[in-house]
């Protein structure tokens, strides 16, 4: 496969992904659903293979010019692009996850997040035992896929409604941040346990304990590094550039240097965490290392440019291996229902017991706002579910919750804040 073929494949898939994103955005549907949809269309029309292996299963046959039997094939190209996309996606999530924010939201957000994680995980873990033919060994990954909330979807709705300063919005955002951290820890644990189990053919208490200890040590080390490294960098910036750094002509050069350094740290931690617990966890923690000063150093907007190019390949790759004919309809229906009900009930109980002053409308808003799984469930599916029926079920669950939640959240907000919301088209 020569360079021209590589560029043709990348350009074709990227343009199609972006066009689908624009079309879906026009109808108020998250763009990632469009990217997955175009992947599904490719799978149906262009004879993508349905082979499933560990990780993201790539086996392309898109053009005659792409020979999959060559040493460098289309499948390896898309595999690499998708892997980089998910790494930078988690890095950007980490950049927006500050320890200070998690502490400041108080007990309400924490309890909402905690119960919103525990109940869906238990339901997801247990539901597969009603379908033993699908493989009960995958129970931890089914549970993990139902845990973390996709804060991007909910935040977009709240911003468009101009209600970011409401109590409900603050609780949702804070709980979703904690939710993401808990979700990453659970994913790290189940991924590592699965690796140990595959290697030793059995998993005992010692294996689980070792996994948890390794993950805890890794997180503590990264937290300590974040506590010292980021402030040290900021201190030296101010020392050598003075208080007028933002007006200094060298500020752009310094910001670019920090940006390059953050990329190196992200790649290094992803590499170091490949075995314990997972590469994407390392990327997530790398983002948290720089989160305190991410806005000051303009890291978010710089990483966003990378994400705009790479992340669509991850969602495309998800769609490529989603096969409607592979789905187990009863199991898929159950997991979608449990994902919605589990998150709603868990967060509802959490909101009620943590803040008794909230009325029914507020509790309802918070519970609905935590429903969408979005990219988080898809990441879990791509990592741990290497059977077609389970993979397709989790992907569809992520898509359905991502589409349904924004509509329900808008209705819930309008019910309570009708008087405070601007009419459509007003200024």
Secondary structure, DSSP 8 states (H G I E B T S, - for coil): --HHHHHHHHHHHHHHHHHHHHHHHHTT--HHHHHHHHHHHHHHHTT------SSS------STT--TTSSS-HHHHHHHHHHHHHHHHHHHHHHT--HHHHHHTHHHHHHHHHHHHHHHHHHHHHHGGG-GGG-GGGHHHHHHHTT---HHHHHHHHHHTT-TTSHHHHHHHHHHHHHHHHHHHHHHHHHHHHHHHHHHS---HHHHHHHHHHHHHHHHHHHHHHHHHHHHHHHHHHHHH-TTGGGSTTHHHHHHHHHHHHHHHHHHHHHHTSSSS-HHHHHHHHHHHHGGGTTTTTHHHHHHHHHHHHHHHHHHHHHHT--GGG--HHHHHHHHHHHHHHHHHHHHHHHHHH-TT--HHHHHHHHHHT---HHHHHHHHHHH--SHHHHHHHHHHHHHHHHHHHHHHHHHHHHHSTTTS--TT--
